[in-house]
């Protein structure tokens, strides 16, 4: 089982305060998904919009991506835990 936890989105804005939001943890069956597939699963589960870009990190237990919904862009971050 894969647990995606500490899921956060932060609006990307040039001026003014950015909107932050924390999301509930998400459990998925471990089927050898790639990080991109895991990001897409989070986006679909919480209706976060469309994947624009995924950041590649040295740590395989970290997910980072940029998503867009309703003409606004958001930074998505999360941690992966295997149970």
C-alpha positions as CSV (number, residue, x, y, z in Angstrom):
1,X,0.0,0.0,0.0
2,X,1.2,3.5,-0.9
3,X,0.3,6.3,1.4
4,X,0.6,9.8,0.0
5,X,0.7,12.2,2.9
6,X,1.3,15.8,3.7
7,X,-0.4,16.8,0.5
8,X,-0.3,20.6,0.1
9,X,-1.2,23.0,-2.7
10,X,0.0,26.6,-2.8
11,X,-1.3,29.1,-5.3
12,X,1.4,30.7,-7.5
13,X,0.8,34.4,-7.5
14,X,3.0,37.4,-8.4
15,X,1.6,39.7,-5.8
16,X,-0.4,39.4,-2.6
17,X,-0.8,36.5,-0.3
18,X,-0.9,33.0,-1.8
19,X,-3.7,30.5,-0.9
20,X,-2.4,27.4,0.8
21,X,-4.4,24.3,1.4
22,X,-3.7,20.9,3.1
23,X,-5.4,17.8,1.8
24,X,-6.2,14.5,3.5
25,X,-3.8,11.6,3.1
26,X,-4.5,9.3,0.1
27,X,-4.0,5.5,0.1
28,X,-3.3,3.7,-3.1
29,X,-2.5,0.0,-3.9
30,X,1.2,-0.5,-4.7
31,X,1.2,-1.4,-8.4
32,X,4.7,-0.1,-9.2
33,X,3.4,3.3,-10.3
34,X,5.8,6.0,-11.4
35,X,6.0,9.3,-9.6
36,X,4.1,10.9,-12.5
37,X,1.3,8.3,-12.1
38,X,1.2,9.0,-8.4
39,X,0.9,12.8,-9.0
40,X,-1.9,12.1,-11.5
41,X,-3.7,10.0,-8.9
42,X,-3.6,12.8,-6.4
43,X,-4.8,15.3,-9.0
44,X,-7.7,13.1,-9.9
45,X,-8.6,12.2,-6.3
46,X,-9.0,15.8,-5.2
47,X,-10.0,17.3,-8.6
48,X,-6.9,19.6,-8.6
49,X,-7.0,20.4,-12.3
50,X,-4.4,19.5,-14.9
51,X,-0.8,18.5,-14.6
52,X,1.4,21.2,-16.1
53,X,4.9,20.1,-15.0
54,X,6.4,17.7,-12.6
55,X,9.6,18.4,-10.7
56,X,12.3,15.7,-10.6
57,X,13.7,15.4,-7.1
58,X,16.7,13.4,-5.8
59,X,14.4,12.0,-3.1
60,X,12.1,9.3,-4.5
61,X,9.7,9.8,-1.5
62,X,8.8,13.4,-2.5
63,X,6.3,14.5,-5.1
64,X,6.4,18.0,-6.5
65,X,4.4,19.3,-9.4
66,X,2.6,22.3,-10.9
67,X,-1.1,22.0,-11.6
68,X,-3.6,24.4,-13.2
69,X,-7.3,24.7,-12.4
70,X,-9.7,27.5,-13.3
71,X,-6.9,29.7,-14.9
72,X,-4.9,29.6,-11.6
73,X,-1.6,27.7,-11.1
74,X,-0.7,25.8,-8.0
75,X,2.4,24.1,-6.6
76,X,1.6,20.6,-5.4
77,X,3.8,18.8,-2.9
78,X,3.5,15.5,-1.0
79,X,5.4,12.7,0.7
80,X,5.2,9.0,-0.2
81,X,5.2,6.3,2.5
82,X,5.1,2.6,1.8
83,X,3.0,0.4,4.2
